[in-house]
Amino acid sequence: MTASPTLVAVSGNVRTPSRTASLVRLIQAEVESRLGTTGSFIEAVKAAPPLMAAMTRDDVGPSGSAVIRRIESADVLVIGSPIYRASYTGALKHVFDLVHNQSLIGSVAIIAATGGTPLHGLAVEHQFRPLLSYFGIVAAATTIYALESDFVGFELTSDAIRDRIARAADEAALLARSGLRQRRAAAAAA
């Protein structure tokens, strides 16, 4: 890649402050340091008003469209959500319901989630990965799942989770530098 990849971090938290938002921001910072770029951060709780009022992409107003276009233009995504009823939040799902299904082919993503029990960690594999696969997004092999006990307040305190963040950021940077998105876009245009 000649230009720095575009990075967008999306947190599906529906409350603020949020451990999930803190985690997603930490991951974003790690990826930024590896790619030498500055990304943007989208929180569902803040983006929700214009997006949740829209049932379809055609119903999204200007501010909501700007959020969706930012996501669609990303070469690298950090996607995180608190686990709620064994899945990501409905707010996060609705955001991706508004994203054009061909816009993210070849993008790279890191999956992150927070939850109250280790059992909810399975959601990163059986909920997030299928969603990303639908869009043709290549997910880093390493995912990040943090428990409430990995935080003090809203600050991550777990060295093990920090190690996973570093590993996932390394993987995402390597994938982003491979130019996969550009090659897929060129192949689709041919």
RAJO-V384226 format. One record per backbone hydrogen bond with DSSP energy under -1.0 kcal/mol. NH is the residue of the N-H (numbers start at 1). CO is the residue of the C=O. If there is no record, write none. Layout:
BEGIN
NH:CO  NH:CO
END
This chain:
BEGIN
8:76  9:40  10:78  11:42  12:80  22:18  23:19  24:20  25:21  26:22  27:23  28:24  29:25  30:26  31:27  32:28  33:29  34:30  35:31  36:32  37:32  40:7  42:9  44:11  45:13  47:43  48:44  51:47  52:48  54:51  59:56  60:57  65:61  66:62  67:63  68:64  69:65  70:66  71:67  72:68  73:69  74:71  75:6  76:6  77:108  78:8  79:110  80:10  81:112  83:114  84:87  93:89  94:90  95:91  96:92  97:93  98:95  103:100  106:136  107:104  108:75  109:138  110:77  112:79  113:144  114:81  115:146  120:117  121:118  122:119  123:120  124:121  125:122  126:122  127:123  128:123  129:124  131:127  132:128  133:129  134:130  135:131  136:133  137:132  138:107  140:109  144:111  146:113  148:115  150:147  151:148  152:155  155:152  157:150  158:150  162:158  163:159  164:160  165:161  166:162  167:163  168:164  169:165  170:166  171:167  172:168  173:169  174:170  175:171  176:172  177:173  179:176  183:179  184:180  185:181  186:182  187:183  188:184  189:185  190:186
END
